[in-house]
Amino acid sequence: MSQDNMIKLECTECKTVTYHSHKNKKTLKAVRLELNKFCKFCRKHTPHKETK
């Protein structure tokens, strides 16, 4: 997997980067990914947004 497809997912509540993932940049050009994930710092499920 190439590094330019890697993205960081940041918790919207505590602003910590807790997940790394990848996405297809050909199909999802200008869309910022947002997923519900478990944050171990908040200790609950929160929305995580893609960062640069």
C-alpha positions as CSV (number, residue, x, y, z in Angstrom):
1,M,0.0,0.0,0.0
2,S,1.4,3.4,-0.9
3,Q,1.8,6.2,1.6
4,D,-0.1,8.7,-0.5
5,N,-3.3,6.8,0.0
6,M,-3.0,6.8,3.8
7,I,-5.2,9.2,5.9
8,K,-5.4,10.0,9.6
9,L,-8.7,10.0,11.4
10,E,-9.0,12.5,14.2
11,C,-11.6,12.5,17.0
12,T,-13.9,15.4,16.8
13,E,-14.2,15.8,20.6
14,C,-10.7,15.5,22.0
15,K,-8.8,16.2,18.7
16,T,-6.4,13.3,19.0
17,V,-5.4,11.1,16.0
18,T,-6.4,7.6,17.0
19,Y,-6.8,5.8,13.6
20,H,-4.9,5.5,10.3
21,S,-6.7,4.2,7.2
22,H,-6.6,4.5,3.4
23,K,-9.0,5.5,0.7
24,N,-9.2,5.4,-3.0
25,K,-8.5,9.0,-4.1
26,K,-9.7,8.4,-7.6
27,T,-13.3,7.8,-6.5
28,L,-13.4,10.1,-3.4
29,K,-11.7,13.2,-4.7
30,A,-12.9,16.2,-2.6
31,V,-14.8,14.3,0.1
32,R,-13.5,14.3,3.6
33,L,-14.2,10.9,5.2
34,E,-16.1,10.8,8.5
35,L,-16.7,7.6,10.4
36,N,-18.0,6.7,13.9
37,K,-15.1,5.0,15.7
38,F,-14.2,4.2,19.3
39,C,-11.9,6.8,20.9
40,K,-9.8,5.3,23.7
41,F,-9.2,8.8,25.2
42,C,-12.8,9.7,25.4
43,R,-13.8,6.1,26.1
44,K,-16.9,6.2,23.8
45,H,-17.9,6.1,20.2
46,T,-17.4,9.5,18.5
47,P,-17.3,10.8,14.9
48,H,-13.8,10.8,13.5
49,K,-12.9,13.1,10.6
50,E,-10.1,12.8,8.1
51,T,-7.2,15.2,8.6
52,K,-4.3,16.2,6.3
